[in-house]
Amino acid sequence: MKKIIIIFTLIISGYGTAQVGVNTTEPKAVLDIKSEFLGVQFPRLTSAEILQIQNPEEGLMIYNVTEKCLAINIGDTQPDWKCLTMYEPTEQ
C-alpha cells in the first residue's frame, strides 16, 4: 500500500504547474508581479564583478553599475555580456 501511495504521489506531482504571483492571486505567468509604484531590482555589479561570475547561465540578467545598463549574458559556452539599451548616455 505504501508503494502505491508513493507512485500515485509521483505521478500527480508531474502534472502540477507552479506559478508565483506577487500582489496577485491569479498569476498569468511563471512569475507575475503587480505593483502600482514599485519595480524589479536586479543585482547591481561592477564590470569587474560580472567577469568573476563562474559559468553564468545564458539569459542571466544583472545591472552593470560601471556601464549603467541592464546586461544579459548571451553566451552559450563562454560568457558574452551585452547591454540592453536604446540610448547612448550623455557625458556629464
Backbone as CSV, one residue per row, in Angstrom:
resi,resn,N_x,N_y,N_z,CA_x,CA_y,CA_z,C_x,C_y,C_z
1,MET,0.821,-1.194,0.000,0.000,0.000,0.000,0.870,1.265,0.000
2,LYS,1.976,1.227,0.758,2.857,2.380,0.838,3.462,2.681,-0.533
3,LYS,3.805,1.648,-1.303,4.380,1.837,-2.640,3.363,2.481,-3.581
4,ILE,2.120,2.108,-3.471,1.066,2.661,-4.324,0.898,4.147,-4.044
5,ILE,0.914,4.522,-2.784,0.774,5.931,-2.418,1.949,6.740,-2.956
6,ILE,3.150,6.214,-2.851,4.341,6.911,-3.351,4.270,7.059,-4.863
7,ILE,3.910,6.001,-5.569,3.808,6.063,-7.026,2.723,7.050,-7.449
8,PHE,1.570,7.014,-6.785,0.478,7.932,-7.093,0.906,9.384,-6.874
9,THR,1.602,9.639,-5.782,2.086,10.996,-5.483,3.067,11.471,-6.547
10,LEU,3.966,10.608,-6.987,4.931,10.981,-8.022,4.242,11.278,-9.351
11,ILE,3.253,10.492,-9.696,2.529,10.709,-10.955,1.766,12.025,-10.910
12,ILE,1.061,12.279,-9.823,0.286,13.510,-9.689,1.187,14.740,-9.672
13,SER,2.330,14.667,-9.004,3.217,15.833,-8.918,3.806,16.186,-10.276
14,GLY,3.900,15.237,-11.182,4.413,15.505,-12.522,3.464,16.332,-13.362
15,TYR,2.200,16.367,-13.015,1.204,17.120,-13.777,0.962,18.522,-13.224
16,GLY,1.510,18.824,-12.086,1.290,20.137,-11.476,2.125,21.218,-12.136
17,THR,1.622,22.439,-12.130,2.392,23.578,-12.612,2.467,24.605,-11.495
18,ALA,3.604,25.245,-11.410,3.795,26.229,-10.348,3.827,27.620,-10.950
19,GLN,3.096,28.521,-10.349,3.111,29.915,-10.735,3.210,30.740,-9.456
20,VAL,4.011,31.790,-9.517,4.188,32.652,-8.362,3.597,34.008,-8.695
21,GLY,2.740,34.478,-7.822,2.162,35.798,-8.003,2.527,36.693,-6.836
22,VAL,3.039,37.874,-7.128,3.351,38.858,-6.098,2.305,39.968,-6.229
23,ASN,1.544,40.170,-5.184,0.440,41.128,-5.164,-0.683,40.755,-6.132
24,THR,-0.808,39.489,-6.441,-1.906,38.998,-7.263,-2.256,37.579,-6.826
25,THR,-3.520,37.254,-6.871,-3.940,35.896,-6.517,-4.155,35.040,-7.759
26,GLU,-4.076,35.659,-8.940,-4.254,34.932,-10.193,-3.093,35.208,-11.144
27,PRO,-1.914,34.612,-10.884,-0.769,34.862,-11.755,-1.024,34.338,-13.165
28,LYS,-0.574,35.102,-14.158,-0.763,34.740,-15.552,0.559,34.373,-16.225
29,ALA,1.595,34.164,-15.418,2.908,33.766,-15.913,3.613,33.011,-14.797
30,VAL,4.782,32.460,-15.089,5.547,31.752,-14.063,5.843,32.693,-12.904
31,LEU,6.180,33.935,-13.234,6.360,34.973,-12.220,5.562,36.190,-12.672
32,ASP,4.549,36.535,-11.916,3.666,37.652,-12.248,3.709,38.650,-11.095
33,ILE,4.274,39.842,-11.366,4.426,40.860,-10.334,3.514,42.031,-10.667
34,LYS,2.690,42.410,-9.728,1.808,43.557,-9.924,2.126,44.606,-8.860
35,SER,2.293,45.852,-9.312,2.554,46.945,-8.391,2.184,48.251,-9.076
36,GLU,1.698,49.194,-8.294,1.347,50.496,-8.840,2.497,51.489,-8.745
37,PHE,3.499,51.206,-7.900,4.552,52.195,-7.716,5.942,51.600,-7.486
38,LEU,6.114,50.295,-7.594,7.432,49.675,-7.411,7.830,48.886,-8.649
39,GLY,9.127,48.671,-8.815,9.632,47.916,-9.961,10.415,46.698,-9.511
40,VAL,11.199,46.151,-10.416,12.036,44.978,-10.151,13.476,45.445,-9.994
41,GLN,14.167,44.981,-8.983,15.563,45.361,-8.752,16.453,44.177,-9.095
42,PHE,17.282,44.329,-10.126,18.235,43.293,-10.500,19.501,43.452,-9.658
43,PRO,20.272,42.386,-9.500,21.546,42.520,-8.777,22.418,43.576,-9.454
44,ARG,23.061,44.423,-8.649,23.912,45.501,-9.162,25.371,45.112,-8.961
45,LEU,26.101,45.008,-10.078,27.504,44.596,-10.041,28.337,45.500,-10.938
46,THR,29.619,45.641,-10.610,30.552,46.354,-11.487,30.965,45.412,-12.615
47,SER,31.578,45.976,-13.653,32.061,45.146,-14.766,33.060,44.104,-14.271
48,ALA,33.933,44.484,-13.336,34.921,43.543,-12.790,34.240,42.400,-12.036
49,GLU,33.199,42.721,-11.274,32.472,41.679,-10.532,31.735,40.731,-11.485
50,ILE,31.200,41.284,-12.571,30.481,40.458,-13.549,31.413,39.425,-14.162
51,LEU,32.644,39.845,-14.471,33.606,38.929,-15.089,34.009,37.794,-14.148
52,GLN,33.785,37.942,-12.860,34.140,36.901,-11.890,33.037,35.868,-11.683
53,ILE,31.874,36.053,-12.307,30.787,35.076,-12.174,31.208,33.793,-12.879
54,GLN,31.216,32.703,-12.155,31.618,31.411,-12.706,30.459,30.750,-13.452
55,ASN,30.660,30.435,-14.716,29.672,29.733,-15.549,28.277,30.358,-15.479
56,PRO,28.142,31.631,-15.839,26.809,32.243,-15.789,25.878,31.598,-16.809
57,GLU,24.638,31.413,-16.423,23.641,30.836,-17.317,23.355,31.797,-18.467
58,GLU,23.090,31.244,-19.644,22.645,32.055,-20.763,21.305,32.684,-20.383
59,GLY,21.180,33.983,-20.552,19.956,34.681,-20.186,20.015,35.342,-18.823
60,LEU,21.100,35.131,-18.068,21.245,35.769,-16.759,21.283,37.283,-16.938
61,MET,20.518,38.001,-16.125,20.462,39.461,-16.223,20.951,40.107,-14.933
62,ILE,21.708,41.190,-15.072,22.212,41.976,-13.945,22.198,43.441,-14.353
63,TYR,22.372,44.338,-13.373,22.561,45.745,-13.685,24.039,46.061,-13.529
64,ASN,24.670,46.490,-14.630,26.088,46.820,-14.628,26.237,48.272,-14.198
65,VAL,26.749,48.491,-12.971,26.873,49.855,-12.450,28.007,50.629,-13.123
66,THR,28.977,49.923,-13.690,30.066,50.588,-14.403,29.556,51.182,-15.710
67,GLU,28.823,50.383,-16.471,28.298,50.812,-17.773,26.942,51.498,-17.664
68,LYS,26.326,51.413,-16.482,24.993,51.972,-16.239,23.966,51.420,-17.231
69,CYS,23.887,50.070,-17.264,22.943,49.427,-18.172,22.496,48.088,-17.593
70,LEU,21.348,47.645,-18.048,20.877,46.299,-17.753,21.590,45.389,-18.739
71,ALA,22.275,44.362,-18.250,23.070,43.498,-19.116,22.561,42.067,-19.039
72,ILE,22.696,41.348,-20.153,22.277,39.955,-20.251,23.417,39.134,-20.830
73,ASN,23.590,37.924,-20.312,24.598,37.022,-20.850,23.985,36.275,-22.028
74,ILE,24.521,36.525,-23.230,24.022,35.820,-24.409,24.964,34.697,-24.822
75,GLY,26.019,34.494,-24.049,26.980,33.449,-24.369,26.459,32.072,-23.996
76,ASP,26.852,31.079,-24.767,26.437,29.706,-24.508,27.535,28.973,-23.734
77,THR,28.701,28.803,-24.350,29.800,28.127,-23.670,30.749,29.118,-22.998
78,GLN,30.829,30.346,-23.522,31.648,31.406,-22.943,30.741,32.590,-22.613
79,PRO,30.919,33.226,-21.454,30.094,34.386,-21.124,30.254,35.494,-22.170
80,ASP,29.165,36.103,-22.568,29.166,37.215,-23.520,28.092,38.199,-23.057
81,TRP,28.507,39.203,-22.293,27.578,40.160,-21.688,27.282,41.291,-22.643
82,LYS,26.000,41.575,-22.877,25.566,42.661,-23.744,24.634,43.581,-22.966
83,CYS,24.865,44.893,-23.122,23.982,45.877,-22.507,22.697,45.984,-23.306
84,LEU,21.587,46.028,-22.596,20.291,46.255,-23.222,19.975,47.729,-23.070
85,THR,20.175,48.491,-24.115,19.931,49.920,-24.052,19.425,50.423,-25.388
86,MET,18.628,51.477,-25.346,18.104,52.062,-26.564,18.631,53.475,-26.758
87,TYR,19.517,53.913,-25.892,20.059,55.259,-25.997,21.500,55.261,-25.546
88,GLU,22.213,56.276,-25.953,23.597,56.462,-25.526,23.613,57.475,-24.383
89,PRO,24.192,57.124,-23.231,24.245,58.089,-22.127,25.064,59.315,-22.535
90,THR,24.668,60.481,-22.062,25.403,61.700,-22.369,26.512,61.909,-21.349
91,GLU,27.589,62.495,-21.790,28.709,62.804,-20.887,28.290,63.933,-19.958
92,GLN,28.690,63.861,-18.702,28.352,64.911,-17.737,29.596,65.630,-17.285
